[in-house]
Amino acid sequence: MKVFIVLALIGILGALASAGAFMLRRRQPPPGLGAAEPDRQPDRRMAHALAVRVALSVGLFLFILLGWVMGWVRPGGLPIGG
């Protein structure tokens, strides 16, 4: 259970990092085309990476909720006193 949660968090961070990389990597139009429209491929890839991040986050939340309902995960707080 813990391994799955850690792997999901790593996947979420990886998708977020790739979206950031796609956002920063903008291609310039080829020289000689004047006011040509810039390439929209990085925008699509960034949107896809962010969609993957959201899907992984929702999936992780639902998995933790299922684990709580099934009894695999128990709520617990920080120990008070000592």
C-alpha positions in Angstrom: 0.0 0.0 0.0 2.7 2.5 1.0 4.8 1.5 -2.1 1.8 2.3 -4.4 1.2 5.6 -2.7 4.9 6.6 -3.0 5.0 5.5 -6.7 1.8 7.5 -7.4 3.3 10.6 -5.8 6.5 10.2 -7.8 4.4 9.9 -11.0 2.4 13.0 -10.1 5.6 15.0 -9.5 7.1 13.6 -12.8 4.0 14.7 -14.8 4.2 18.1 -13.1 7.9 18.5 -14.0 7.3 17.4 -17.6 4.5 20.0 -17.9 6.8 22.7 -16.6 9.5 21.6 -19.1 7.0 21.8 -22.0 5.9 25.2 -20.8 9.4 26.6 -20.8 10.5 25.0 -24.0 8.9 27.1 -26.7 10.0 26.8 -30.3 10.6 30.0 -32.3 9.1 30.1 -35.8 11.5 29.3 -38.6 13.4 32.4 -40.0 11.9 34.0 -43.1 8.3 33.3 -42.3 7.7 36.7 -40.7 4.8 36.7 -38.3 4.1 33.0 -38.6 2.1 31.5 -35.8 4.3 29.8 -33.2 4.3 26.0 -32.8 1.4 24.8 -30.6 2.8 21.3 -30.0 4.4 22.2 -26.6 1.1 23.7 -25.5 -0.7 20.4 -26.3 2.0 18.3 -24.6 1.8 20.6 -21.5 -1.9 20.2 -21.4 -1.7 16.5 -21.7 0.9 16.3 -18.9 -1.3 18.3 -16.6 -4.3 16.1 -17.5 -2.2 13.1 -16.5 -1.2 14.7 -13.3 -4.8 15.5 -12.4 -5.9 11.9 -13.3 -3.1 10.4 -11.1 -4.1 12.7 -8.2 -7.8 11.8 -8.4 -6.9 8.1 -8.8 -4.6 8.3 -5.8 -7.3 10.0 -3.7 -9.9 7.4 -4.7 -7.5 4.5 -3.9 -6.8 5.9 -0.5 -10.5 6.3 0.1 -11.1 2.7 -1.0 -8.3 1.6 1.3 -9.9 3.4 4.2 -13.3 1.8 3.4 -11.8 -1.6 3.1 -9.8 -1.2 6.3 -6.4 -1.2 4.7 -5.7 2.3 5.9 -6.6 3.5 9.4 -6.8 7.2 10.3 -4.3 8.2 12.9 -3.0 11.4 14.2 0.2 12.5 15.8 0.8 11.1 19.3 0.2 13.7 21.9 2.1 13.7 25.2 4.7 11.2 26.0 
